Amino acid sequence: MAARTQSPSPDDLAVATEPATHNEVVLVGRLSGLPTSRTLPSGDELLSWRLVVGRDNRAAGRTDGGRSPTIDTIDCVARRAAVRRLAAKWIGGEVLEVRGALRRRFWRGAQGPASRCEVEVLEAKKLKPGAEPGRAVRRRSGTSA
């Protein structure tokens, strides 16, 4: 009697045929103000700030005569202690490079359920004026000065 092979389950097929996904964000921009610290209801510490990033409307094919925004203001958060320590020393106006992942956070507010997209920063560094982004050596801890 021949050995019977088992057919893969629908779940196995779904995993095998799904394309690989990747969630990585790299931003270079100007810090809009001082980072702020808060403690979440879970007890986790969170440091948050906003990064002002220029927008290249020409690359997106925009031809509206300059009426569209020329910048984006991106909310960034740090949960890792090493990144929080580094970011706590920043002052408004500094140029930063941050690397992380886009996250959507949910909570229940006074108006009901709410959510926000933000970049969870895993690595960060302050750039010197005129420095080229992405050229600094990354430390193993996930941060660089």
Beta strands, then each sheet from edge to edge (+ up, - down):
strand 1: 25-31
strand 2: 36-39
strand 3: 45-54
strand 4: 71-78
strand 5: 95-109
strand 6: 112-126
sheet 1: 2+ 3- 1+ 5- 6+ 4+
end
